[in-house]
């Protein structure tokens, strides 16, 4: 009987029709990803301005970058177990609230020490919201279109980085660096109210609850799932330690490979997201110009996620991801080749900006920054990708 119930519940979710409910969930999850994408980049956008305001060298902000990444790691590791216990909606509401408040308070940070603490809490919220939104979007997507819909919501992260960067580039010369974090805090906090009203809970989570509200029971009925089933084995949801389950039942190799993929991807993302604005600033761009130029990286990512979901649905994830990682490794490696000519080209192209900003001594700093940025990425990333 349990197997029949399991089959009925999962069959209803795997074959649900795309309607207003599914589109609403996808849209709200995309908005969460937009906030994530913006706030991941915000600290990198602020550094070119803060180096002047606080009279600190760029490498000093490694502390803020580090604690931001630690927060993201803790949030991501906690999101699964918390979501399985209390539900996806409470997880998302808490996560968005945390990084919204932390970002807003960052606009008033008086020192690098306080900014680093606030970036840690921003990272915790970002780390919890990103997987929670992806999981909930998958719960409301039929099997045949799941990869496409999840990847469509993933456009939110690069969209937040690109559009947010363009907006910041316009406002930064007039309002200064605090505007970066004010925007990164106000929009998520407004979004929390919208999510509380219109974001539904995961149907897999509701299917195992004994006591449902009338609204929750109506939601399951709308998805052709019989409400009130309490057997924990009815639906695909973790019932023991999720970490333990990842390494059991033949999943160990897949888990390790996925971790390697995410490690390489996020190392790439954070190296560019954190350091590219300051590197561009060192070679002569204004803080606003550095934000504008660095946000163009996310424009390419928007196009990639739009078609990658369709490609995965058609030819499978293995070949699709392997091809894109190979292409990505090649283009990242080109950075280390291009920088070999940066010493001469930057000196010729940007003498006026360089001298006007910080004197002839900046030439050596710019060249060293290009080497420091290009060589580790260009050499380390292809090796990591080759392991995948």
Short mmCIF file of the C-alpha atoms (twelve columns), coordinates in Angstrom:
data_MODEL
# 
_entry.id   MODEL 
# 
loop_
_atom_site.group_PDB 
_atom_site.id 
_atom_site.type_symbol 
_atom_site.label_atom_id 
_atom_site.label_alt_id 
_atom_site.label_comp_id 
_atom_site.label_asym_id 
_atom_site.label_seq_id 
_atom_site.Cartn_x 
_atom_site.Cartn_y 
_atom_site.Cartn_z 
_atom_site.pdbx_PDB_model_num 
ATOM 1   C CA . UNK A 1   0.000  0.000  0.000   1 
ATOM 2   C CA . UNK A 2   2.875  2.303  0.849   1 
ATOM 3   C CA . UNK A 3   4.416  1.654  -2.560  1 
ATOM 4   C CA . UNK A 4   1.134  2.507  -4.275  1 
ATOM 5   C CA . UNK A 5   0.879  5.710  -2.266  1 
ATOM 6   C CA . UNK A 6   4.468  6.556  -3.075  1 
ATOM 7   C CA . UNK A 7   3.812  5.961  -6.751  1 
ATOM 8   C CA . UNK A 8   0.663  8.096  -6.722  1 
ATOM 9   C CA . UNK A 9   2.290  11.020 -4.926  1 
ATOM 10  C CA . UNK A 10  5.451  11.085 -6.954  1 
ATOM 11  C CA . UNK A 11  3.589  10.451 -10.200 1 
ATOM 12  C CA . UNK A 12  1.436  13.497 -9.545  1 
ATOM 13  C CA . UNK A 13  4.513  15.669 -9.020  1 
ATOM 14  C CA . UNK A 14  6.468  14.249 -11.920 1 
ATOM 15  C CA . UNK A 15  3.587  14.784 -14.357 1 
ATOM 16  C CA . UNK A 16  2.066  18.037 -13.109 1 
ATOM 17  C CA . UNK A 17  0.960  20.528 -15.728 1 
ATOM 18  C CA . UNK A 18  2.566  23.915 -16.111 1 
ATOM 19  C CA . UNK A 19  0.066  26.487 -14.905 1 
ATOM 20  C CA . UNK A 20  -0.208 29.654 -12.883 1 
ATOM 21  C CA . UNK A 21  1.020  27.996 -9.681  1 
ATOM 22  C CA . UNK A 22  4.165  26.599 -11.248 1 
ATOM 23  C CA . UNK A 23  4.964  29.866 -13.026 1 
ATOM 24  C CA . UNK A 24  4.445  31.824 -9.822  1 
ATOM 25  C CA . UNK A 25  6.848  29.581 -7.894  1 
ATOM 26  C CA . UNK A 26  9.440  29.825 -10.663 1 
ATOM 27  C CA . UNK A 27  9.115  33.633 -10.764 1 
ATOM 28  C CA . UNK A 28  9.474  34.031 -6.998  1 
ATOM 29  C CA . UNK A 29  12.451 31.674 -6.898  1 
ATOM 30  C CA . UNK A 30  14.030 33.697 -9.711  1 
ATOM 31  C CA . UNK A 31  13.610 36.877 -7.643  1 
ATOM 32  C CA . UNK A 32  15.397 35.160 -4.747  1 
ATOM 33  C CA . UNK A 33  18.223 34.213 -7.087  1 
ATOM 34  C CA . UNK A 34  18.414 37.819 -8.323  1 
ATOM 35  C CA . UNK A 35  18.957 38.980 -4.744  1 
ATOM 36  C CA . UNK A 36  21.583 36.259 -4.260  1 
ATOM 37  C CA . UNK A 37  23.438 37.260 -7.417  1 
ATOM 38  C CA . UNK A 38  23.445 40.917 -6.441  1 
ATOM 39  C CA . UNK A 39  24.641 40.409 -2.881  1 
ATOM 40  C CA . UNK A 40  27.382 37.954 -3.848  1 
ATOM 41  C CA . UNK A 41  28.895 40.644 -6.082  1 
ATOM 42  C CA . UNK A 42  28.198 43.635 -3.824  1 
ATOM 43  C CA . UNK A 43  31.318 43.329 -1.685  1 
ATOM 44  C CA . UNK A 44  33.523 43.191 -4.783  1 
ATOM 45  C CA . UNK A 45  31.818 46.280 -6.221  1 
ATOM 46  C CA . UNK A 46  32.414 48.208 -2.991  1 
ATOM 47  C CA . UNK A 47  36.149 47.513 -2.654  1 
ATOM 48  C CA . UNK A 48  37.422 50.008 -5.303  1 
ATOM 49  C CA . UNK A 49  35.660 52.813 -3.427  1 
ATOM 50  C CA . UNK A 50  36.475 51.567 0.073   1 
ATOM 51  C CA . UNK A 51  40.214 51.404 -0.656  1 
ATOM 52  C CA . UNK A 52  40.094 55.210 -0.914  1 
ATOM 53  C CA . UNK A 53  37.523 55.926 1.804   1 
ATOM 54  C CA . UNK A 54  39.216 53.743 4.427   1 
ATOM 55  C CA . UNK A 55  42.739 54.203 3.014   1 
ATOM 56  C CA . UNK A 56  43.312 50.447 2.822   1 
ATOM 57  C CA . UNK A 57  45.056 48.363 0.149   1 
ATOM 58  C CA . UNK A 58  42.911 45.981 -1.906  1 
ATOM 59  C CA . UNK A 59  44.392 42.785 -0.380  1 
ATOM 60  C CA . UNK A 60  43.191 43.918 3.062   1 
ATOM 61  C CA . UNK A 61  39.639 43.058 1.984   1 
ATOM 62  C CA . UNK A 62  40.564 39.391 1.717   1 
ATOM 63  C CA . UNK A 63  39.206 39.131 5.264   1 
ATOM 64  C CA . UNK A 64  35.747 40.268 4.164   1 
ATOM 65  C CA . UNK A 65  35.860 37.958 1.138   1 
ATOM 66  C CA . UNK A 66  36.915 35.024 3.312   1 
ATOM 67  C CA . UNK A 67  34.165 35.460 5.892   1 
ATOM 68  C CA . UNK A 68  31.591 35.939 3.173   1 
ATOM 69  C CA . UNK A 69  32.596 32.590 1.636   1 
ATOM 70  C CA . UNK A 70  32.627 30.870 5.035   1 
ATOM 71  C CA . UNK A 71  29.115 32.140 5.649   1 
ATOM 72  C CA . UNK A 72  27.949 30.856 2.275   1 
ATOM 73  C CA . UNK A 73  29.454 27.444 3.044   1 
ATOM 74  C CA . UNK A 74  27.738 27.232 6.438   1 
ATOM 75  C CA . UNK A 75  24.431 28.380 4.979   1 
ATOM 76  C CA . UNK A 76  24.596 25.888 2.120   1 
ATOM 77  C CA . UNK A 77  25.479 22.960 4.415   1 
ATOM 78  C CA . UNK A 78  22.653 23.866 6.801   1 
ATOM 79  C CA . UNK A 79  19.985 24.521 4.183   1 
ATOM 80  C CA . UNK A 80  19.216 20.870 3.383   1 
ATOM 81  C CA . UNK A 81  18.722 19.555 6.940   1 
ATOM 82  C CA . UNK A 82  16.824 22.698 8.022   1 
ATOM 83  C CA . UNK A 83  14.587 22.617 4.948   1 
ATOM 84  C CA . UNK A 84  13.778 18.946 5.516   1 
ATOM 85  C CA . UNK A 85  12.787 19.627 9.127   1 
ATOM 86  C CA . UNK A 86  10.902 22.928 9.000   1 
ATOM 87  C CA . UNK A 87  10.037 23.258 5.308   1 
ATOM 88  C CA . UNK A 88  11.423 25.141 2.317   1 
ATOM 89  C CA . UNK A 89  9.315  28.259 2.790   1 
ATOM 90  C CA . UNK A 90  10.473 29.039 6.362   1 
ATOM 91  C CA . UNK A 91  14.051 28.368 5.252   1 
ATOM 92  C CA . UNK A 92  13.755 30.849 2.386   1 
ATOM 93  C CA . UNK A 93  12.022 33.500 4.494   1 
ATOM 94  C CA . UNK A 94  14.729 33.277 7.164   1 
ATOM 95  C CA . UNK A 95  17.595 33.221 4.644   1 
ATOM 96  C CA . UNK A 96  16.384 36.220 2.647   1 
ATOM 97  C CA . UNK A 97  15.720 38.161 5.850   1 
ATOM 98  C CA . UNK A 98  19.206 37.421 7.192   1 
ATOM 99  C CA . UNK A 99  21.134 38.525 4.137   1 
ATOM 100 C CA . UNK A 100 18.802 41.481 3.556   1 
ATOM 101 C CA . UNK A 101 19.370 42.846 7.065   1 
ATOM 102 C CA . UNK A 102 23.111 42.101 6.992   1 
ATOM 103 C CA . UNK A 103 23.499 43.844 3.650   1 
ATOM 104 C CA . UNK A 104 21.553 46.891 4.807   1 
ATOM 105 C CA . UNK A 105 23.668 47.168 7.957   1 
ATOM 106 C CA . UNK A 106 26.820 46.855 5.848   1 
ATOM 107 C CA . UNK A 107 26.069 50.305 4.418   1 
ATOM 108 C CA . UNK A 108 26.791 51.737 7.880   1 
ATOM 109 C CA . UNK A 109 29.839 49.595 8.695   1 
ATOM 110 C CA . UNK A 110 32.524 51.836 10.257  1 
ATOM 111 C CA . UNK A 111 35.450 49.487 9.723   1 
ATOM 112 C CA . UNK A 112 36.698 46.458 7.825   1 
ATOM 113 C CA . UNK A 113 36.270 44.345 10.973  1 
ATOM 114 C CA . UNK A 114 32.553 45.130 11.228  1 
ATOM 115 C CA . UNK A 115 32.092 44.753 7.485   1 
ATOM 116 C CA . UNK A 116 33.649 41.266 7.638   1 
ATOM 117 C CA . UNK A 117 31.235 40.223 10.396  1 
ATOM 118 C CA . UNK A 118 28.258 41.477 8.428   1 
ATOM 119 C CA . UNK A 119 29.502 39.764 5.279   1 
ATOM 120 C CA . UNK A 120 29.581 36.492 7.207   1 
ATOM 121 C CA . UNK A 121 25.879 36.789 8.007   1 
ATOM 122 C CA . UNK A 122 25.175 37.920 4.452   1 
ATOM 123 C CA . UNK A 123 26.894 34.760 3.268   1 
ATOM 124 C CA . UNK A 124 24.864 32.568 5.620   1 
ATOM 125 C CA . UNK A 125 21.658 33.948 4.141   1 
ATOM 126 C CA . UNK A 126 22.887 33.631 0.565   1 
ATOM 127 C CA . UNK A 127 24.035 30.056 1.166   1 
ATOM 128 C CA . UNK A 128 20.644 29.070 2.551   1 
ATOM 129 C CA . UNK A 129 18.547 30.831 -0.070  1 
ATOM 130 C CA . UNK A 130 20.285 29.571 -3.204  1 
ATOM 131 C CA . UNK A 131 19.760 25.788 -2.767  1 
ATOM 132 C CA . UNK A 132 16.380 26.313 -1.104  1 
ATOM 133 C CA . UNK A 133 15.066 28.242 -4.106  1 
ATOM 134 C CA . UNK A 134 16.442 25.675 -6.548  1 
ATOM 135 C CA . UNK A 135 14.866 22.789 -4.634  1 
ATOM 136 C CA . UNK A 136 11.465 24.440 -4.388  1 
ATOM 137 C CA . UNK A 137 11.494 25.311 -8.082  1 
ATOM 138 C CA . UNK A 138 12.235 21.648 -8.837  1 
ATOM 139 C CA . UNK A 139 9.327  20.488 -6.674  1 
ATOM 140 C CA . UNK A 140 6.911  22.465 -8.848  1 
ATOM 141 C CA . UNK A 141 8.398  21.360 -12.166 1 
ATOM 142 C CA . UNK A 142 7.362  18.217 -14.085 1 
ATOM 143 C CA . UNK A 143 10.119 15.746 -14.810 1 
ATOM 144 C CA . UNK A 144 10.187 16.473 -18.537 1 
ATOM 145 C CA . UNK A 145 10.895 20.180 -17.973 1 
ATOM 146 C CA . UNK A 146 12.636 20.133 -14.593 1 
ATOM 147 C CA . UNK A 147 16.139 20.991 -15.799 1 
ATOM 148 C CA . UNK A 148 14.777 23.744 -18.037 1 
ATOM 149 C CA . UNK A 149 12.723 25.354 -15.273 1 
ATOM 150 C CA . UNK A 150 15.484 25.123 -12.677 1 
ATOM 151 C CA . UNK A 151 18.011 26.617 -15.095 1 
ATOM 152 C CA . UNK A 152 15.481 29.335 -15.948 1 
ATOM 153 C CA . UNK A 153 15.338 30.305 -12.268 1 
ATOM 154 C CA . UNK A 154 19.137 30.226 -12.204 1 
ATOM 155 C CA . UNK A 155 19.142 33.130 -14.661 1 
ATOM 156 C CA . UNK A 156 18.220 35.208 -11.636 1 
ATOM 157 C CA . UNK A 157 21.732 35.060 -10.153 1 
ATOM 158 C CA . UNK A 158 23.592 36.422 -13.205 1 
ATOM 159 C CA . UNK A 159 20.669 38.777 -13.875 1 
ATOM 160 C CA . UNK A 160 21.122 40.226 -10.404 1 
ATOM 161 C CA . UNK A 161 24.850 40.570 -11.010 1 
ATOM 162 C CA . UNK A 162 24.462 42.207 -14.417 1 
ATOM 163 C CA . UNK A 163 21.481 44.514 -13.895 1 
ATOM 164 C CA . UNK A 164 22.580 45.305 -10.364 1 
ATOM 165 C CA . UNK A 165 26.051 46.179 -11.576 1 
ATOM 166 C CA . UNK A 166 24.683 48.522 -14.222 1 
ATOM 167 C CA . UNK A 167 22.470 50.283 -11.660 1 
ATOM 168 C CA . UNK A 168 25.329 50.579 -9.155  1 
ATOM 169 C CA . UNK A 169 27.615 51.987 -11.849 1 
ATOM 170 C CA . UNK A 170 25.089 54.784 -12.432 1 
ATOM 171 C CA . UNK A 171 24.463 55.583 -8.771  1 
ATOM 172 C CA . UNK A 172 27.940 55.122 -7.322  1 
ATOM 173 C CA . UNK A 173 29.391 58.502 -8.423  1 
ATOM 174 C CA . UNK A 174 26.500 60.353 -6.755  1 
ATOM 175 C CA . UNK A 175 25.789 58.387 -3.572  1 
ATOM 176 C CA . UNK A 176 29.034 56.573 -2.798  1 
ATOM 177 C CA . UNK A 177 29.680 53.004 -1.723  1 
ATOM 178 C CA . UNK A 178 26.834 52.740 0.871   1 
ATOM 179 C CA . UNK A 179 24.258 52.734 -1.936  1 
ATOM 180 C CA . UNK A 180 25.560 49.302 -2.995  1 
ATOM 181 C CA . UNK A 181 24.535 47.692 0.286   1 
ATOM 182 C CA . UNK A 182 21.368 49.746 0.737   1 
ATOM 183 C CA . UNK A 183 20.029 48.412 -2.553  1 
ATOM 184 C CA . UNK A 184 21.222 44.928 -1.608  1 
ATOM 185 C CA . UNK A 185 19.251 45.111 1.639   1 
ATOM 186 C CA . UNK A 186 16.042 46.937 0.782   1 
ATOM 187 C CA . UNK A 187 14.991 44.753 -2.158  1 
ATOM 188 C CA . UNK A 188 15.349 41.409 -0.287  1 
ATOM 189 C CA . UNK A 189 13.453 42.761 2.724   1 
ATOM 190 C CA . UNK A 190 10.593 43.891 0.492   1 
ATOM 191 C CA . UNK A 191 10.718 40.494 -1.196  1 
ATOM 192 C CA . UNK A 192 10.265 38.750 2.167   1 
ATOM 193 C CA . UNK A 193 6.754  40.186 2.449   1 
ATOM 194 C CA . UNK A 194 5.942  39.019 -1.080  1 
ATOM 195 C CA . UNK A 195 7.260  35.514 -0.350  1 
ATOM 196 C CA . UNK A 196 5.283  35.292 2.888   1 
ATOM 197 C CA . UNK A 197 2.056  35.991 0.995   1 
ATOM 198 C CA . UNK A 198 2.469  34.122 -2.281  1 
ATOM 199 C CA . UNK A 199 5.199  31.495 -2.021  1 
ATOM 200 C CA . UNK A 200 3.756  28.008 -1.368  1 
ATOM 201 C CA . UNK A 201 5.425  25.299 0.666   1 
ATOM 202 C CA . UNK A 202 7.051  22.256 -0.907  1 
ATOM 203 C CA . UNK A 203 4.373  19.666 -1.748  1 
ATOM 204 C CA . UNK A 204 6.748  16.861 -0.771  1 
ATOM 205 C CA . UNK A 205 7.118  18.392 2.669   1 
ATOM 206 C CA . UNK A 206 3.359  18.928 3.058   1 
ATOM 207 C CA . UNK A 207 2.543  15.377 1.958   1 
ATOM 208 C CA . UNK A 208 4.148  13.935 5.073   1 
ATOM 209 C CA . UNK A 209 2.510  16.339 7.547   1 
ATOM 210 C CA . UNK A 210 -0.310 15.050 9.696   1 
ATOM 211 C CA . UNK A 211 -2.052 18.353 10.347  1 
ATOM 212 C CA . UNK A 212 -2.519 20.664 7.404   1 
ATOM 213 C CA . UNK A 213 -4.150 24.050 7.249   1 
ATOM 214 C CA . UNK A 214 -7.069 24.398 4.826   1 
ATOM 215 C CA . UNK A 215 -4.829 26.370 2.476   1 
ATOM 216 C CA . UNK A 216 -2.150 23.659 2.513   1 
ATOM 217 C CA . UNK A 217 -4.706 20.887 1.965   1 
ATOM 218 C CA . UNK A 218 -6.139 22.822 -0.974  1 
ATOM 219 C CA . UNK A 219 -2.652 23.136 -2.451  1 
ATOM 220 C CA . UNK A 220 -2.093 19.365 -2.347  1 
ATOM 221 C CA . UNK A 221 -5.546 18.765 -3.815  1 
ATOM 222 C CA . UNK A 222 -4.713 21.163 -6.641  1 
ATOM 223 C CA . UNK A 223 -1.694 18.974 -7.406  1 
ATOM 224 C CA . UNK A 224 -3.803 15.769 -7.245  1 
ATOM 225 C CA . UNK A 225 -2.093 14.627 -4.034  1 
ATOM 226 C CA . UNK A 226 -4.269 13.200 -1.292  1 
ATOM 227 C CA . UNK A 227 -3.719 15.301 1.858   1 
ATOM 228 C CA . UNK A 228 -3.250 13.905 5.322   1 
ATOM 229 C CA . UNK A 229 -0.784 11.109 4.532   1 
ATOM 230 C CA . UNK A 230 1.736  10.827 7.349   1 
ATOM 231 C CA . UNK A 231 3.870  7.877  6.243   1 
ATOM 232 C CA . UNK A 232 7.432  9.235  5.998   1 
ATOM 233 C CA . UNK A 233 8.174  6.924  3.099   1 
ATOM 234 C CA . UNK A 234 5.496  8.327  0.845   1 
ATOM 235 C CA . UNK A 235 7.610  11.011 -0.749  1 
ATOM 236 C CA . UNK A 236 11.157 11.690 -1.830  1 
ATOM 237 C CA . UNK A 237 12.449 13.575 1.200   1 
ATOM 238 C CA . UNK A 238 15.284 12.924 3.631   1 
ATOM 239 C CA . UNK A 239 14.281 11.035 6.796   1 
ATOM 240 C CA . UNK A 240 17.749 10.528 8.301   1 
ATOM 241 C CA . UNK A 241 20.984 12.474 8.089   1 
ATOM 242 C CA . UNK A 242 21.140 13.930 4.543   1 
ATOM 243 C CA . UNK A 243 24.959 13.975 4.665   1 
ATOM 244 C CA . UNK A 244 25.008 10.258 5.494   1 
ATOM 245 C CA . UNK A 245 22.580 9.531  2.670   1 
ATOM 246 C CA . UNK A 246 24.831 11.306 0.162   1 
ATOM 247 C CA . UNK A 247 27.550 8.700  0.711   1 
ATOM 248 C CA . UNK A 248 25.293 5.658  0.954   1 
ATOM 249 C CA . UNK A 249 23.359 3.534  -1.523  1 
ATOM 250 C CA . UNK A 250 25.913 4.005  -4.297  1 
ATOM 251 C CA . UNK A 251 25.885 7.812  -4.263  1 
ATOM 252 C CA . UNK A 252 29.429 8.339  -2.938  1 
ATOM 253 C CA . UNK A 253 31.151 8.741  -6.325  1 
ATOM 254 C CA . UNK A 254 28.435 11.017 -7.721  1 
ATOM 255 C CA . UNK A 255 28.561 13.133 -4.565  1 
ATOM 256 C CA . UNK A 256 32.329 13.588 -4.766  1 
ATOM 257 C CA . UNK A 257 32.178 14.481 -8.464  1 
ATOM 258 C CA . UNK A 258 29.414 17.017 -7.845  1 
ATOM 259 C CA . UNK A 259 31.456 18.559 -5.047  1 
ATOM 260 C CA . UNK A 260 34.445 18.861 -7.368  1 
ATOM 261 C CA . UNK A 261 32.249 20.545 -9.995  1 
ATOM 262 C CA . UNK A 262 30.869 23.023 -7.482  1 
ATOM 263 C CA . UNK A 263 34.317 23.664 -6.029  1 
ATOM 264 C CA . UNK A 264 35.719 24.562 -9.448  1 
ATOM 265 C CA . UNK A 265 32.675 26.637 -10.384 1 
ATOM 266 C CA . UNK A 266 32.558 28.612 -7.157  1 
ATOM 267 C CA . UNK A 267 36.317 29.149 -7.085  1 
ATOM 268 C CA . UNK A 268 35.976 30.677 -10.532 1 
ATOM 269 C CA . UNK A 269 32.893 32.679 -9.533  1 
ATOM 270 C CA . UNK A 270 34.396 34.108 -6.355  1 
ATOM 271 C CA . UNK A 271 37.793 34.908 -7.853  1 
ATOM 272 C CA . UNK A 272 36.133 36.939 -10.585 1 
ATOM 273 C CA . UNK A 273 33.302 38.316 -8.448  1 
ATOM 274 C CA . UNK A 274 35.500 39.412 -5.556  1 
ATOM 275 C CA . UNK A 275 38.661 40.574 -7.306  1 
ATOM 276 C CA . UNK A 276 37.818 41.670 -10.836 1 
ATOM 277 C CA . UNK A 277 36.442 45.131 -9.884  1 
ATOM 278 C CA . UNK A 278 39.574 45.973 -7.877  1 
ATOM 279 C CA . UNK A 279 41.891 44.649 -10.592 1 
ATOM 280 C CA . UNK A 280 40.124 46.818 -13.169 1 
ATOM 281 C CA . UNK A 281 40.380 49.747 -10.770 1 
ATOM 282 C CA . UNK A 282 44.123 49.185 -10.389 1 
ATOM 283 C CA . UNK A 283 44.666 49.359 -14.126 1 
ATOM 284 C CA . UNK A 284 43.011 52.754 -14.338 1 
ATOM 285 C CA . UNK A 285 39.228 52.477 -14.276 1 
ATOM 286 C CA . UNK A 286 37.111 54.539 -11.918 1 
ATOM 287 C CA . UNK A 287 35.191 52.593 -9.251  1 
ATOM 288 C CA . UNK A 288 31.967 53.041 -11.233 1 
ATOM 289 C CA . UNK A 289 33.655 51.988 -14.467 1 
ATOM 290 C CA . UNK A 290 35.126 48.913 -12.784 1 
ATOM 291 C CA . UNK A 291 31.678 47.882 -11.537 1 
ATOM 292 C CA . UNK A 292 30.174 48.406 -14.994 1 
ATOM 293 C CA . UNK A 293 32.851 46.352 -16.748 1 
ATOM 294 C CA . UNK A 294 32.949 43.509 -14.218 1 
ATOM 295 C CA . UNK A 295 29.146 43.098 -14.337 1 
ATOM 296 C CA . UNK A 296 29.373 42.213 -18.040 1 
ATOM 297 C CA . UNK A 297 30.685 38.808 -16.970 1 
ATOM 298 C CA . UNK A 298 27.209 37.992 -15.693 1 
ATOM 299 C CA . UNK A 299 25.648 38.956 -19.008 1 
ATOM 300 C CA . UNK A 300 27.291 35.949 -20.654 1 
ATOM 301 C CA . UNK A 301 26.075 33.696 -17.850 1 
ATOM 302 C CA . UNK A 302 22.462 34.736 -18.493 1 
ATOM 303 C CA . UNK A 303 22.588 33.403 -22.040 1 
ATOM 304 C CA . UNK A 304 24.340 30.223 -20.927 1 
ATOM 305 C CA . UNK A 305 21.744 29.182 -18.358 1 
ATOM 306 C CA . UNK A 306 18.883 29.950 -20.755 1 
ATOM 307 C CA . UNK A 307 19.897 27.285 -23.248 1 
ATOM 308 C CA . UNK A 308 21.799 24.917 -20.948 1 
ATOM 309 C CA . UNK A 309 18.610 23.662 -19.316 1 
ATOM 310 C CA . UNK A 310 17.137 22.788 -22.720 1 
ATOM 311 C CA . UNK A 311 20.391 21.085 -23.685 1 
ATOM 312 C CA . UNK A 312 20.397 18.994 -20.498 1 
ATOM 313 C CA . UNK A 313 16.797 17.910 -21.101 1 
ATOM 314 C CA . UNK A 314 17.715 16.828 -24.644 1 
ATOM 315 C CA . UNK A 315 21.163 15.201 -24.399 1 
ATOM 316 C CA . UNK A 316 21.631 14.686 -20.662 1 
ATOM 317 C CA . UNK A 317 23.699 16.471 -18.005 1 
ATOM 318 C CA . UNK A 318 26.953 14.532 -18.478 1 
ATOM 319 C CA . UNK A 319 27.760 15.593 -22.034 1 
ATOM 320 C CA . UNK A 320 26.270 19.068 -21.649 1 
ATOM 321 C CA . UNK A 321 28.249 19.967 -18.541 1 
ATOM 322 C CA . UNK A 322 31.457 18.316 -19.722 1 
ATOM 323 C CA . UNK A 323 31.386 20.329 -22.961 1 
ATOM 324 C CA . UNK A 324 30.749 23.625 -21.175 1 
ATOM 325 C CA . UNK A 325 33.425 23.026 -18.552 1 
ATOM 326 C CA . UNK A 326 35.936 22.254 -21.286 1 
ATOM 327 C CA . UNK A 327 35.070 25.461 -23.141 1 
ATOM 328 C CA . UNK A 328 35.151 27.437 -19.897 1 
ATOM 329 C CA . UNK A 329 38.572 26.078 -18.978 1 
ATOM 330 C CA . UNK A 330 39.923 27.146 -22.361 1 
ATOM 331 C CA . UNK A 331 38.644 30.705 -22.082 1 
ATOM 332 C CA . UNK A 332 39.817 31.086 -18.501 1 
ATOM 333 C CA . UNK A 333 43.249 29.832 -19.517 1 
ATOM 334 C CA . UNK A 334 43.354 32.560 -22.178 1 
ATOM 335 C CA . UNK A 335 43.454 35.107 -19.351 1 
ATOM 336 C CA . UNK A 336 46.936 33.942 -18.424 1 
ATOM 337 C CA . UNK A 337 48.010 34.331 -22.060 1 
ATOM 338 C CA . UNK A 338 46.460 37.750 -22.528 1 
ATOM 339 C CA . UNK A 339 48.126 39.093 -19.404 1 
ATOM 340 C CA . UNK A 340 51.541 38.463 -20.926 1 
ATOM 341 C CA . UNK A 341 50.901 41.442 -23.184 1 
ATOM 342 C CA . UNK A 342 49.176 43.485 -20.513 1 
ATOM 343 C CA . UNK A 343 52.425 45.007 -19.249 1 
ATOM 344 C CA . UNK A 344 53.029 46.913 -22.477 1 
ATOM 345 C CA . UNK A 345 49.436 47.435 -23.570 1 
ATOM 346 C CA . UNK A 346 48.173 48.851 -20.276 1 
ATOM 347 C CA . UNK A 347 51.066 51.261 -20.083 1 
ATOM 348 C CA . UNK A 348 50.254 52.538 -23.568 1 
ATOM 349 C CA . UNK A 349 46.469 52.639 -23.305 1 
ATOM 350 C CA . UNK A 350 45.919 54.033 -19.820 1 
ATOM 351 C CA . UNK A 351 48.777 56.452 -19.051 1 
ATOM 352 C CA . UNK A 352 46.524 59.447 -18.460 1 
ATOM 353 C CA . UNK A 353 44.108 57.642 -16.120 1 
ATOM 354 C CA . UNK A 354 46.936 55.918 -14.321 1 
ATOM 355 C CA . UNK A 355 48.979 59.054 -13.710 1 
ATOM 356 C CA . UNK A 356 45.944 61.121 -12.804 1 
ATOM 357 C CA . UNK A 357 44.770 58.589 -10.286 1 
ATOM 358 C CA . UNK A 358 47.881 57.567 -8.371  1 
ATOM 359 C CA . UNK A 359 51.058 58.433 -10.237 1 
ATOM 360 C CA . UNK A 360 53.613 56.568 -12.307 1 
ATOM 361 C CA . UNK A 361 54.210 54.076 -9.514  1 
ATOM 362 C CA . UNK A 362 50.812 52.510 -10.242 1 
ATOM 363 C CA . UNK A 363 52.134 50.892 -13.421 1 
ATOM 364 C CA . UNK A 364 54.028 48.239 -11.501 1 
ATOM 365 C CA . UNK A 365 51.071 47.676 -9.201  1 
ATOM 366 C CA . UNK A 366 48.720 47.213 -12.155 1 
ATOM 367 C CA . UNK A 367 51.061 44.754 -13.836 1 
ATOM 368 C CA . UNK A 368 51.502 42.742 -10.662 1 
ATOM 369 C CA . UNK A 369 47.733 42.725 -10.129 1 
ATOM 370 C CA . UNK A 370 47.165 41.351 -13.632 1 
ATOM 371 C CA . UNK A 371 49.706 38.614 -13.031 1 
ATOM 372 C CA . UNK A 372 48.313 37.779 -9.606  1 
ATOM 373 C CA . UNK A 373 44.781 37.602 -10.994 1 
ATOM 374 C CA . UNK A 374 45.452 35.852 -14.284 1 
ATOM 375 C CA . UNK A 375 48.023 33.229 -13.496 1 
ATOM 376 C CA . UNK A 376 46.337 31.399 -10.608 1 
ATOM 377 C CA . UNK A 377 43.006 31.241 -12.434 1 
ATOM 378 C CA . UNK A 378 44.492 30.409 -15.815 1 
ATOM 379 C CA . UNK A 379 46.651 27.614 -14.459 1 
ATOM 380 C CA . UNK A 380 44.647 26.198 -11.577 1 
ATOM 381 C CA . UNK A 381 41.165 26.185 -13.102 1 
ATOM 382 C CA . UNK A 382 42.020 24.062 -16.169 1 
ATOM 383 C CA . UNK A 383 43.604 21.488 -13.881 1 
ATOM 384 C CA . UNK A 384 40.503 21.351 -11.705 1 
ATOM 385 C CA . UNK A 385 38.277 21.106 -14.784 1 
ATOM 386 C CA . UNK A 386 40.387 18.271 -16.158 1 
ATOM 387 C CA . UNK A 387 39.719 16.298 -12.966 1 
ATOM 388 C CA . UNK A 388 35.994 16.658 -13.563 1 
# 
